[in-house]
Amino acid sequence: MLKQFVKDKTYVFIDASNIYYSQKKVGWKVDFLKLIRYLQAQTDLRRIYFYTAYDPNQPKQRKFLDFLEIIGYVVRTKKVKFIKDMTLEDGGFHKGNLDVELTIDAVHNINNYQTLILCSGDSDFEALLKYAKSFRKNCIVVSTKNHVSVELLKQAKFVDLKKLKDFVLFEDR
């Protein structure tokens, strides 16, 4: 399915928080082992990055991130921060954003790929896609309908995560 949109060497950049919300929207989870295998079969996958905030008090999360590294992902993390906001019931919220790190990696490696696959619907990445296209890169956005910005839809080929379900669905073992 994805193969028809991809050209030559491919780099994949996964905005984990955006994919997390996409999973909630579609009602199923991505199996990241199946995802990397699918991408290896469909593309000339050279590198796959996974960007996420992490909580050092969550050993399950650390185990998951270690697993991703073992199977071939380049994992970029940032410690989650608590932002105080007394107007909220919990007194604040947790935040961790790695958009800049993702962009730096994509720009730094611009000469190493022909196809950029961005797994995010965040409009903040419009400038990155415009930049990649100025280098004649093929850009693909993977997200869910109604969870992807119009800015990204204008800059890249859109692939709805739902269309990949048969290939990447997480099933309890």
Secondary structure as UniProt FT lines:
FT   HELIX           3..5
FT   STRAND          9..15
FT   HELIX           16..26
FT   HELIX           32..42
FT   STRAND          44..54
FT   TURN            56..57
FT   HELIX           59..71
FT   STRAND          74..79
FT   STRAND          81..84
FT   TURN            86..87
FT   TURN            89..90
FT   STRAND          92..95
FT   HELIX           99..108
FT   HELIX           110..112
FT   STRAND          115..119
FT   HELIX           123..125
FT   HELIX           126..134
FT   TURN            135..136
FT   STRAND          138..143
FT   TURN            145..146
FT   HELIX           150..155
FT   STRAND          157..160
FT   HELIX           161..164
FT   HELIX           165..168
//
